[in-house]
Amino acid sequence: MEYAIQVEGLSKHFDNYIAVDNISFSVPRNQIFGFLGPNGSGKSTTIRMLCGVLAPTKGSVRVLDKEVHTNMDYIRQNIGYMSQKFSLYEDLSVEKNLDFYAGIYGLNKSARDARKQELLQMAKLEGKEKRLAGQLSGGWKQRLALGCAMIHRPQLMILDEPTAGVDPLSRREFWAIIRELAGQGTSFLITTHYMDEAESCDLVGFIYNGRMIGEVVSPQQLLVQEQVKGIEDVFVRYVNRMNGDGEGTGEEENNEQSL
Ligand SMILES: Nc1ncnc2c1ncn2[C@@H]1O[C@H](COP(=O)(O)OP(=O)(O)OP(=O)(O)O)[C@@H](O)[C@H]1O
């Protein structure tokens, strides 16, 4: 099987602080993988190691079936990254933002023009090429940011809370685009605090206090396995279990831990 991500015994220590603690998991290609956990649980640190911008203290990281640290050029060319901060130039037009990212990846004029058309269509921004990015609504900005992050046709997209602060309709449209791209062969790792989005993933994995809890499985399988109605209930149960509280029912109802 081909994998988007394979992590084995991965740890990251910052001086004496253990941000990621011996985690192992694998995600096959062409899946939307939801990487879930509360603030400060180690998601961004893990993502930075997947992208090769942070060296692990221990363990191995393979992305798209290659060891990250010995294949940095390949990794850079094949991973796309987008965060909630949407790194757009607000005083540049939609088109100029795409041009800027095309320039970073060295696309020549004909490749750039063709790719721009594809991305404008994907992001439903056709006809808005000349608008300043700063004048776009949140949902449009978010889709433009996705287009910019995908200019180089990455095989794996890492989306770090891409829908934070975006209205429900725009979130729904964004997910429709992601679903379509996954169908065309792009792999996704997505972090989200929205439980409806977690349930829309093909696979989910939980991290808490730097440790993975449970296996990477489909949300549906998880709900059956844990006999609960929603992913949020699974999360609360996991956190209680890790904290050594009552494992089953009752006590977990009081846990206000937010995803
Ligand atoms: N460079 C650093 N030096 C020291 N501690 C760090 C560093 N980077 C992250 N940490 C700590 O590691 C822990 C995990 O942080 P991380 O950013 O990976 O969490 P996260 O799950 O991505 O949280 P969030 O959802 O808030 O982004 C946190 O306690 C954080 O303060």
The ligand as a Gaussian input file, in Angstrom:
#p B3LYP/6-31G(d) Opt

LIG

0 1
 N        9.417000      26.022000      20.012000
 C        8.859000      25.637000      21.159000
 N        9.490000      25.735000      22.327000
 C        8.923000      25.323000      23.481000
 N        7.696000      24.766000      23.564000
 C        7.010000      24.631000      22.424000
 C        7.537000      25.059000      21.155000
 N        6.602000      24.788000      20.187000
 C        5.555000      24.239000      20.829000
 N        5.792000      24.144000      22.149000
 C        4.867000      23.591000      23.154000
 O        4.526000      22.275000      22.771000
 C        3.157000      22.005000      23.102000
 C        2.426000      21.529000      21.857000
 O        2.246000      22.663000      20.997000
 P        1.572000      22.556000      19.568000
 O        1.642000      23.924000      18.981000
 O        2.191000      21.442000      18.812000
 O        0.077000      22.181000      19.936000
 P       -1.215000      22.185000      19.022000
 O       -1.926000      20.909000      19.307000
 O       -0.859000      22.481000      17.628000
 O       -2.061000      23.389000      19.624000
 P       -2.945000      24.492000      18.863000
 O       -4.226000      23.813000      18.499000
 O       -3.105000      25.534000      19.933000
 O       -2.161000      24.984000      17.681000
 C        2.576000      23.278000      23.691000
 O        2.588000      23.173000      25.101000
 C        3.546000      24.356000      23.228000
 O        3.618000      25.419000      24.148000

